Amino acid sequence: MSNLILAVARILVVAIFLWSGFGKIMNPAGVAGAISGKGLPYPEILAYLTIAAELGLGLLIALGFFARSAAVLLALFTAATIVYFHNFWAMTGDAVRMNQIQAMKNVSIIGALLMIAAVGPGRFALNQR
């Protein structure tokens, strides 16, 4: 039973990345614009790397294929989004509260990803470890 719960949990944790990545692949120019707006270099390249991270790593975790490594990488990616996109400590007005909530959501997701990295993908995975 716990292996089934772990498999469902893996899919639920990465559902947000798969959904977001699919949306981004439909508008990579918009993603590049958002990245450029934050002053980051090479926005077009970072846009495609973002799409690859969300879809690629998300899919690896969902399938349980190199899930531990993918979970660590996706946790690092998620932490970077807090620093560059949800940096509420440098904002004012309504943006503070909204981005604080987004940052805390990401902290929770990072926790779930680190649990996957710690315990592995479970029995229902393409490569069990």
Secondary structure by P-SEA (a helix, b strand, c coil): caaaaaaaaaaaaaaaaaaaaaaaaacaaaaaaaaaaacccaaaaaaaaaaaaaaaaaaaaaaccaaaaaaaaaaaaaaaaaaccccccccccaaaaaaaaaaaaaaaaaaaaaaaaaccccccccccc
